[in-house]
Amino acid sequence: LVDEGLITFSSLSLEKGKGKAEVEEGVVDEELTKRLERIGLMVGGYIAEKLTLARPPLASQLDVIKFICKDLFLFVYSKQIDNLRTNHRGVFVLQSHIFPPLASLSSHKGQAHDQSIAPMHLVFPQALIQGALARLGLPCYVTAESSTLPQCTFQIRTVKS
Amino acid sequence: DVWKRTDKVNAELFTLTYGALVVQLIKDYEDYAEVNKQLDKMGYNIGTRLIEDFLARTGLGRCATFAETAEVISKVAFRTFLNISPAVSFPPPTQNPTSNLPPPTEFILTFDENPLAEFAELPRDAKEGGLWFSNVLGGVIRGALEMIQLQVETEFLSDVLRGDESTELLVRLVRVLDEEQPENDE
């Protein structure tokens, strides 16, 4: 096990380091989001593969989602998802009351600023879930939002095939 | 036992994330020398922040010699953050043969295990291109030490990923920076 701070620091440095000649801030953010997303997708896929290696196949869609809520979240964030809801038509809502990546988010600029940078910190987790689901044969779109820190809601919208 | 107190994150997750980051960098720059540079830069940025966390957590004081600094980096810092403890060795001094026993100004960290490279395997292309997969570590040390007035150079000497027998990182002290008072600081 390695220290949690490191991950936080590395994502921070990613933010700083990505100065590849873009001048406008908006462009940097966009590029950064894209990169974080790709890294998340990749890692999500690997983890899904690792965790499903020694277990019976996941039968239904709900099983796959449950696997994400329990096993994957336990593996990545050392805690499970707190609440899972579905409309039984391919949309799942996952809720975490205290989402670890957001738990330590705080700056001298105050609550409102923290809230505004929260989406940046959710890019990676949301790509992670999407990548894992894709690898498990469940292509979908995942969106994450946080209305009040450190709570977080993921919405998984499966793609009809 | 300071390292036991904090929140931990799954090491495999960390390893996979770092691997994906390197892959992404290679895609972006398509030049291994440039990737090395970027990893080092990222490491530097991490190091400059990490040192604060480290000092706050351990409450360690000033090291008397650079040799002591080396021991602290290996036994405390690496243990705290990566849960490994690379071996420290001092290469025989090459210059200044005048003084009979100069205090060491460089040391080598030898990594028996490297959590960053746990699952990694370099394709031949990357080996020939001169990629130092774990180059971020050198940057971290450089950044962290610079914040405590030690200017160092770091350089990987060998890496098991490249087919070498061990993974070695050389840290060389360039100079001790003066503690300066910021301008207009009242």
HADDOCK unambig.tbl for C-alpha pairs under 7 A between the chains (distance, minus, plus):
assign (segid A and resid 1 and name CA) (segid B and resid 8 and name CA) 6.02 0.50 0.50
assign (segid A and resid 1 and name CA) (segid B and resid 9 and name CA) 5.94 0.50 0.50
assign (segid A and resid 1 and name CA) (segid B and resid 10 and name CA) 5.29 0.50 0.50
assign (segid A and resid 1 and name CA) (segid B and resid 11 and name CA) 4.53 0.50 0.50
assign (segid A and resid 1 and name CA) (segid B and resid 83 and name CA) 6.77 0.50 0.50
assign (segid A and resid 2 and name CA) (segid B and resid 8 and name CA) 5.67 0.50 0.50
assign (segid A and resid 2 and name CA) (segid B and resid 9 and name CA) 5.67 0.50 0.50
assign (segid A and resid 2 and name CA) (segid B and resid 10 and name CA) 6.64 0.50 0.50
assign (segid A and resid 2 and name CA) (segid B and resid 11 and name CA) 5.38 0.50 0.50
assign (segid A and resid 2 and name CA) (segid B and resid 81 and name CA) 5.81 0.50 0.50
assign (segid A and resid 2 and name CA) (segid B and resid 82 and name CA) 4.71 0.50 0.50
assign (segid A and resid 2 and name CA) (segid B and resid 83 and name CA) 5.98 0.50 0.50
assign (segid A and resid 3 and name CA) (segid B and resid 7 and name CA) 6.43 0.50 0.50
assign (segid A and resid 3 and name CA) (segid B and resid 8 and name CA) 4.75 0.50 0.50
assign (segid A and resid 3 and name CA) (segid B and resid 9 and name CA) 5.94 0.50 0.50
assign (segid A and resid 3 and name CA) (segid B and resid 81 and name CA) 4.90 0.50 0.50
assign (segid A and resid 3 and name CA) (segid B and resid 82 and name CA) 6.35 0.50 0.50
assign (segid A and resid 4 and name CA) (segid B and resid 7 and name CA) 5.65 0.50 0.50
assign (segid A and resid 4 and name CA) (segid B and resid 8 and name CA) 4.85 0.50 0.50
assign (segid A and resid 4 and name CA) (segid B and resid 9 and name CA) 4.91 0.50 0.50
assign (segid A and resid 9 and name CA) (segid B and resid 46 and name CA) 5.74 0.50 0.50
assign (segid A and resid 10 and name CA) (segid B and resid 46 and name CA) 6.43 0.50 0.50
assign (segid A and resid 13 and name CA) (segid B and resid 42 and name CA) 5.42 0.50 0.50
assign (segid A and resid 13 and name CA) (segid B and resid 45 and name CA) 5.69 0.50 0.50
assign (segid A and resid 13 and name CA) (segid B and resid 46 and name CA) 5.93 0.50 0.50
assign (segid A and resid 14 and name CA) (segid B and resid 42 and name CA) 6.75 0.50 0.50
assign (segid A and resid 17 and name CA) (segid B and resid 41 and name CA) 6.89 0.50 0.50
assign (segid A and resid 17 and name CA) (segid B and resid 42 and name CA) 5.77 0.50 0.50
assign (segid A and resid 39 and name CA) (segid B and resid 20 and name CA) 5.39 0.50 0.50
assign (segid A and resid 39 and name CA) (segid B and resid 21 and name CA) 6.14 0.50 0.50
assign (segid A and resid 39 and name CA) (segid B and resid 24 and name CA) 6.92 0.50 0.50
assign (segid A and resid 42 and name CA) (segid B and resid 20 and name CA) 6.51 0.50 0.50
assign (segid A and resid 43 and name CA) (segid B and resid 16 and name CA) 5.93 0.50 0.50
assign (segid A and resid 43 and name CA) (segid B and resid 17 and name CA) 5.93 0.50 0.50
assign (segid A and resid 43 and name CA) (segid B and resid 20 and name CA) 6.58 0.50 0.50
assign (segid A and resid 75 and name CA) (segid B and resid 10 and name CA) 6.68 0.50 0.50
assign (segid A and resid 76 and name CA) (segid B and resid 10 and name CA) 6.32 0.50 0.50
assign (segid A and resid 76 and name CA) (segid B and resid 13 and name CA) 6.51 0.50 0.50
